[in-house]
Every structure is written in C-alpha cells, then in structure tokens.
Amino acid sequence: MAAAAIVLALVAGIGVYMYAAGADKRAQENASFVNAFVANSDIAKGTTGAEVLQAGLVSQEKVAKGSVPSAMITNLNELNARIAAGPINAKQFITTGAFVSATDGVGGPFSTAIAAQDLVAVTVTVDADHGVANQITPGDHVNIAQTTLDANGLPQTTYLLTKVKVLAVGPNTVQQQAQAGAAAAGAAPVQPSGVLTFEVTQADALRVISANSGSSKVYLVLLPPSTTSSGGSGSTKAAASSK
C-alpha cells in the first residue's frame, strides 16, 4: 500500500510539473511581442492611403502578440489606392477593413450617418398634419402610428414603432444639423420638410414601408428631447388608442 501511494504521488507530481511547464510556455508565447502598424493620430474618414503615408500617420510598433487582429495590414504599400472607410482613432490597428478601395467609395451623408451596421435608413413623406406640422428635425425621436381595420371592420390606431431616431429631414442629416448649429449665427437654418428618413432595423424598415404604402399613411408623434433611441428603432409594442 505504501509503495502504491508513493507511485501515485510521483505521478501526480510529474503531472503538476508538466502542466506548470506548459502554462509557463503559453504565458511566454502570449507575452511575446510582434511588430504591427498602428495609427499615430486620428485619421479622418475619406483620407486616402497616399495621404496617410505622406503625412506619416501610421507607424510600426511592438505590441503583444495576442492583441493583434487577424486582418492586420502587413505591408504599407497595401494602403495605396485605398481610402479610410471610417474614422480611425490614434493607436488603433491598421487593418484591411479600415481601408477600402478608392473605387468603392465610402458612402454618402445618409449611409455614413447610420450609427450601426445592423441598421438601415428608410424614408417616408408625410404632410403637415401627419408630421407634426413639419417641425421635426434631424436627431429627434418619434413614435410611428398607423390606423388599420379590426376584425369588425372598425378603424383602430396603434403604435407601429416607438422611439425611432430621425436620421435626416429632407437632404439634411444629423451631422449636418450639428454642423449648422456650430456654424456662424448667420448660417441658413434647416428648412422644414415632410420628407423624413428614419434609422431602423431592416425588419422594421419593411414594416414602415408596408404601413405607408397605398392609401395607408403613417402618423408621427414627436417625443421630448430627452428620449433616446433603443438600437435605431424602438420597441414594437402596439398601444391601441382611438377607434
């Protein structure tokens, strides 16, 4: 019995040693450093690769091997004929996804104003009665209501979507609205319009299109300034109102 216990202890000791040795090796590998290209300073969206290289906005630094993304650019010549797809922050890794082909472009003001990749923009046109006297501005949030017929053929009005962000009014986006506010006092104000673009999910975009098709018209309810968007389009609860 004593001999068996000694053997088991030796085996256990060897196992602990092997695990510890392996852990040390893994830690050393993860702690090792490699060269990677990072931004020296903020790079604006639309900056060409040639401008980045000429201004020296990218440098090679030693970083932890485990932190390097798989899509890293390994040769700065790859930036030629490319353009920054979006803003790049200082110390951010330079990846293939950060720059796109110059021929692909980087999108117009509407697409670039969309806050997330899983959201889209959809536009409806409403008159003053349905659009809060055409006083909605970019950055506002609204509830979208619709009137349908119930099982008895009677009209009922419910909220289709709530807390929906207004991405643009006419041709003016949220960013343009902010720039106008920061401009000189003599800058021309944004003109009221019933052409409204919302930031919603793809599924909710189809619901808006369906609700505003044919003779059906959506009705917009303006929310207070403190209202925030919940992921582009708000909850889809149907709060019945008038009949």
N, C-alpha and C positions, 0 to 999 in steps of 0.2 A: 504493500500500500504506500509506504513511504517513498519507494522508488518511483511509483507511478505519479505521485504528487510532484516529485522533483522534475520528472519529464514534462508534465503539464505546465509547470511554472516556467521551464526553459522555453517551451513552445510559445507560451503567452508572451514571454519577454521578447522573443525574436519577432513576434507579430507586432508588438508595440513599437519596437525599433524600426521595423520596415515601414510601418505607417508613418512614424515621425520623420523618417528619412524622406519618404515620398512627399509628405506635407512641406518639408523644407525646400525640396526641389520645386514643387509647384509654386510656393511663395516666391522663390528666386526668379522663376520664369515670369510670374505676374508682375514682379517688381522691376523687371528689366526695362530698359528704355530703348525707344526707336526714334528715328527721325520722321517728322511729319510736317506738312505745310499747314500753317495757321495764319489767320488774318492779323496784321499788325494793328489795324484800327478798323473802325466801322466802314463797311463798303456799302454804298447805296445800291438799291435795285436798279438795274439797267446799265451799271458800269461795265464796260467791255473788258475782256481779259487783257487786251493790249494796254488799256489804261491802268489796270491793276498792276501789271508787270512794270510799266514805265514809272509809276509812282512808288514802286516798292512796297505795296500794301500787303504783300504776302512774304513770309519768311519761313525758313526751316528751323524747327525747334525739336529738342529731345523731349519726348513725352512718354508716359507709362504705356507699355505695350498693350496692356489690357484695355486702355481707353480709346484706342484708335478704331474708328469705324471702318467697315469693310470696303466702303465706296470711296476711299481716300484717293485723291489725285497724287500720283507718284512722279509725274513729270510736268513742270510748269508750262511746257510748250503746249500741253493739252488745253490751256486757257485761251490760246489764240483762236480767233473766230468764234469765241463763246462770249456770253453775256450773263451777268449776275441775274439769276431768276428771282431773287428776293433780297431783302436786306441781310447782310452778313455782319454779325457782331464781332468786335475785337476778340481775339483769342479763339475764335470759332474755327474748327477744322475746315479745310477746303476740300470738299467732296465733289464727285461728279454730278450729284444732284443739285449742288449750289449754283452751277453754271449750266446754261442751256445753249444750244446752237443759236447763233445770231439770226439765222434764217427762220427759226421757230418763233422768235419774239418772246416778250414777257407779258403779253396781255394788255388790254386797255384799262381805263379807270374803273369800269364796273367790275371786271373779273378780279382786279388786284385789290378791290375794296372788300371782297368776300373774306370773312375772318378765318374760315377753316376749310380744309379740303373736302369735308363731308357735307358742305353747304353749297347752295346754288342761289342764283338770282332769278326772280320771276317778276314780270311787270304786268300791272293791270291799269286800266284807265277808268277813272270814276268822275262823276260830275260833282259839283259843289255840295249838293245835298247828301251824297253818299261818301264824300271825302272830307268831312269836317270843314266845309267852306273853303276847301283848297288851301288850308293853313298848315298842313302837315309839312315838316321839313326833314331833311336827311338826319338820321340819328334818333328820330322819335321812335316810339314803340306804340303799336296799335293792336287792338283786337279786331279780328275779321269775322263779321257775322254774315249769315246767309238766311234767306227765307225759303222754306220748302213746304210741300203739302204733306200732311199726316195721312194716316190710313183712312180718315173720313173725308179727305179732300180739303181740309181746312189748313190755311197757312200757319206756319209756326216758325219763329225766328230763333236761331241758336248760334252760339259762337262756334265757328269752324276752327279757328286758331286763336290763341291768346299770346300776348307779349311778343309780337313779331317786330323785328327791327326793320325800320325803313332804311334801306341801303342808299336809295337815291330818289330825288324828286326831279322829274324832267331829266336833263343831262347832268345834273349836279349830284355828286356823290358825297358821302360823309366827309371824306378827306378834303374835298373842295370846299365844303361848308366850313370846316375848321380853318382852312387857309384863308377864307374870306373874312372870318372873324378875327384872324390875327393880322389882316392887312390894314392899310390905312383907312381912316374913317370915311374917306371919300369913295371907297370901293363900292361898286354897284351891288345892291342886295340880291339874294337869290329870289327869282321870280316865282310866285305861287303857280302850282301846276297840279293837274289831276292825273298826271302820268307818274305812277308810283312803282318803285322797284323794291321788292322785299327780299330779305335774306332768310331762306328757309331750307329745310332738308329736301332731298329730291322727291321723297314721297309726298311731302306737304305741298311742293310745287304743283304736282298733279292735282291735288285737291283744290288748290286755288284756281287753277286753270278750269277745272270742271265746274266749280261754283260760279265762275264768272263767264261761262260760255252761254251762247244762245240768248234767250230772253232773261236769263238769270243774272242778277247783279249783286256783287258783294257790297256790304255796308261796313265802313270803317269807324272804329271808336278810338279816339285819341286817349292815351294814357298819360299820367303825370310824369314829369322829368325824372323822378327817382326810380321809375320802372327800369329793370334791366332785362336783357334778353336771356332766355334759357336755351342756349345752344342754337341760336338762329331763329327757330320757331318755337313758340311756347307750347304749353300743354294743349291737347286737343279736346278737352272736356267740353261737352255741349251743355251750356247753361240756357235752358229754354226761357224765352221772355214772352213777348206778346203773341197773341193768336188773332 
